[in-house]
Amino acid sequence: MARPVVVQSIKGMKSEAVVGPHRITLDAPPEAGGGDDGPSPVEMLLGAIGA
């Protein structure tokens, strides 16, 4: 069963993805201009491919 996925920009490089009941913070590392508050979108994509 498909769940809705909503991604919203929070501030700067930081975003929040909401997947059904789950909230995931995405952020870039400091050297890329982010705050490192969560995995980067690329890291999440690689993790999803590996899952």
C-alpha atoms as one frame of an Amber mdcrd trajectory, in Angstrom:
protein
   0.000   0.000   0.000   1.442   3.363  -1.026   1.883   6.124   1.539   2.035
   9.815   0.789   5.509  11.347   0.818   5.826  15.092   1.406   9.162  16.938
   1.413   9.280  20.499   2.678  12.182  22.952   2.771  12.781  24.143   6.341
  15.736  26.537   6.195  18.826  26.747   4.032  19.835  23.197   3.078  17.555
  21.583   5.694  14.388  19.740   4.644  11.893  17.468   6.309  10.396  14.416
   4.635   7.142  13.019   6.000   6.421   9.448   4.944   3.181   8.207   6.437
   3.715   8.506  10.211   7.509   8.990   9.926   9.401  12.304   9.929  12.928
  12.420   8.532  15.221  15.447   8.716  17.536  15.861   5.728  20.461  18.266
   5.813  23.788  18.803   4.132  27.096  18.644   6.011  28.683  21.959   7.092
  31.238  21.894   4.273  28.306  21.905   1.813  26.505  24.760   3.588  24.202
  22.739   5.844  23.938  22.208   9.566  24.414  18.402   9.539  21.110  17.915
  11.412  20.432  14.729   9.458  21.670  12.661   6.555  22.037  14.402   3.217
  19.524  13.631   0.471  22.245  11.697  -1.391  22.980   9.594   1.716  19.261
   8.837   2.088  19.027   7.840  -1.576  22.022   5.512  -1.271  20.538   3.998
   1.882  17.227   3.439   0.118  18.943   1.743  -2.807  20.813  -0.519  -0.396
  17.723  -1.436   1.622
